[in-house]
């Protein structure tokens, strides 16, 4: 069945970005909300894409998320350089799951891989939430091991994540 590998592939953006976010996001409540946001946005985007059904009109959106993520990474680096804490701004932080769900919107519009649409959307959301949690835990562990300012690690990680997502 192709749907599970595809769901895991689509959730890699959540994992990679949450590694970067895990370097500065603290508190169980915020982490829980982020995991739910990543999973929920990917599930809803997949469902919305399947309901829309036309890949031709929204297929370009899959590339918008990584580009905007790169811009955010540059903003974090510049803000850290200038001594500001933009990285933790909740408005931007919770916009990331929405931006990164655009690939699920495009895939949902292409087709659902041999399973009912609601089940496929739930699988995509669960995979994304699980991968987001794994990324947050890994990012926190990296922060403890590496001795550098959080903004440097976060900004660099976000730029690396954008590059990986563009090349994938």
C-alpha positions as CSV (number, residue, x, y, z in Angstrom):
1,X,0.0,0.0,0.0
2,X,1.6,3.3,-1.1
3,X,-0.4,5.5,1.3
4,X,1.8,5.0,4.4
5,X,5.1,5.7,2.7
6,X,3.6,8.7,1.0
7,X,2.2,10.0,4.3
8,X,5.7,9.6,5.9
9,X,7.3,11.4,3.0
10,X,4.9,14.3,3.2
11,X,5.5,14.5,6.9
12,X,9.3,15.0,6.5
13,X,8.8,18.7,6.3
14,X,7.2,18.7,9.8
15,X,10.1,16.7,11.1
16,X,12.9,18.8,9.6
17,X,11.3,22.1,10.6
18,X,10.5,20.9,14.2
19,X,14.2,20.0,14.7
20,X,14.9,23.7,14.2
21,X,11.9,24.7,16.4
22,X,12.9,22.3,19.1
23,X,16.1,24.4,19.6
24,X,14.1,27.2,21.2
25,X,10.5,26.2,21.8
26,X,10.0,25.3,25.5
27,X,7.1,24.2,27.5
28,X,4.9,21.2,27.1
29,X,1.8,23.2,26.3
30,X,3.5,25.0,23.4
31,X,5.0,21.8,22.1
32,X,1.7,20.0,22.3
33,X,0.0,22.8,20.4
34,X,2.7,22.7,17.7
35,X,2.3,19.0,17.2
36,X,-1.4,19.4,16.9
37,X,-1.0,22.3,14.6
38,X,1.3,20.4,12.2
39,X,-0.8,17.3,12.3
40,X,-4.1,19.2,12.0
41,X,-2.9,21.5,9.2
42,X,-1.6,18.6,7.1
43,X,-4.8,16.5,7.6
44,X,-7.1,19.5,6.7
45,X,-4.9,20.4,3.7
46,X,-5.0,16.9,2.4
47,X,-8.8,16.8,2.8
48,X,-9.2,20.2,1.2
49,X,-7.0,19.2,-1.7
50,X,-9.0,16.0,-2.3
51,X,-12.2,18.0,-2.1
52,X,-10.9,20.6,-4.6
53,X,-9.6,17.9,-6.9
54,X,-7.7,20.0,-9.4
55,X,-3.9,19.6,-9.2
56,X,-3.4,22.0,-12.1
57,X,-4.7,25.0,-10.2
58,X,-2.9,24.4,-6.9
59,X,0.1,22.2,-7.7
60,X,2.6,25.1,-7.5
61,X,1.8,25.5,-3.8
62,X,4.0,22.6,-2.8
63,X,7.1,24.8,-3.4
64,X,5.9,27.9,-1.6
65,X,6.4,26.4,1.9
66,X,10.1,25.8,1.6
67,X,10.7,29.2,0.1
68,X,8.9,31.0,2.9
69,X,10.7,28.8,5.4
70,X,14.0,30.0,4.0
71,X,12.9,33.6,4.4
72,X,11.9,32.8,8.0
73,X,15.4,31.3,8.6
74,X,17.1,34.4,7.3
75,X,14.8,36.6,9.5
76,X,15.8,34.5,12.6
77,X,19.5,34.8,11.9
78,X,19.2,38.6,11.3
79,X,17.1,39.1,14.4
80,X,19.5,37.1,16.5
81,X,22.4,39.1,15.0
82,X,20.6,42.3,16.0
83,X,19.7,40.9,19.4
84,X,15.9,40.5,18.9
85,X,13.9,37.3,19.7
86,X,11.8,37.0,16.5
87,X,12.1,33.2,16.5
88,X,9.7,32.7,19.3
89,X,7.0,35.0,18.0
90,X,3.9,32.9,18.3
91,X,2.2,34.4,15.2
92,X,5.1,33.3,13.0
93,X,5.6,30.1,14.9
94,X,2.1,28.9,14.3
95,X,2.0,30.1,10.7
96,X,4.7,27.5,9.8
97,X,2.3,24.5,10.0
98,X,-0.1,26.3,7.6
99,X,2.7,27.2,5.2
100,X,4.2,23.7,5.2
101,X,0.8,22.1,4.6
102,X,0.7,23.4,1.1
103,X,2.4,20.2,-0.2
104,X,-0.4,18.1,1.3
105,X,-2.9,20.4,-0.4
106,X,-1.3,19.7,-3.7
107,X,-1.0,15.9,-3.1
108,X,-4.6,15.8,-1.9
109,X,-5.7,17.5,-5.1
110,X,-3.7,15.0,-7.2
111,X,-5.4,11.9,-5.8
112,X,-5.8,9.8,-2.8
113,X,-3.7,6.6,-3.0
114,X,-6.3,3.9,-2.9
115,X,-7.9,4.6,0.4
116,X,-10.9,6.6,1.4
117,X,-10.3,10.4,1.5
118,X,-11.1,10.8,5.3
119,X,-8.7,7.9,6.2
120,X,-6.0,9.2,3.9
121,X,-6.3,12.7,5.5
122,X,-6.2,11.2,9.0
123,X,-3.1,9.1,8.1
124,X,-1.3,12.2,6.7
125,X,-2.2,14.2,9.8
126,X,-1.1,11.5,12.2
127,X,2.2,11.0,10.4
128,X,2.9,14.7,10.4
129,X,2.1,15.1,14.1
130,X,4.2,12.2,15.0
131,X,7.1,13.4,12.9
132,X,6.7,16.9,14.4
133,X,7.0,15.5,17.9
134,X,10.1,13.5,17.0
135,X,11.7,16.7,15.5
136,X,10.9,18.8,18.6
137,X,12.5,16.2,20.8
138,X,15.6,15.9,18.6
139,X,16.0,19.7,18.4
140,X,15.8,20.0,22.1
141,X,18.5,17.3,22.5
142,X,20.7,19.0,20.0
143,X,20.4,22.3,21.9
144,X,21.6,20.6,25.1
145,X,24.6,19.0,23.3
146,X,25.8,22.0,21.2
147,X,27.1,25.1,22.8
148,X,25.9,28.0,20.6
149,X,23.2,30.6,20.8
150,X,19.8,29.2,20.1
151,X,19.1,31.8,17.4
152,X,22.2,30.7,15.5
153,X,21.2,27.0,15.6
154,X,17.6,27.8,14.8
155,X,18.2,30.1,11.9
156,X,20.8,27.8,10.4
157,X,18.6,24.8,10.9
158,X,15.6,26.5,9.2
159,X,17.8,27.5,6.2
160,X,19.1,23.9,6.0
161,X,15.5,22.6,6.3
162,X,14.4,24.9,3.4
163,X,17.3,23.6,1.3
164,X,16.4,20.0,2.0
165,X,12.7,20.5,1.2
166,X,13.5,22.3,-2.1
167,X,15.9,19.6,-3.2
168,X,13.6,16.7,-2.1
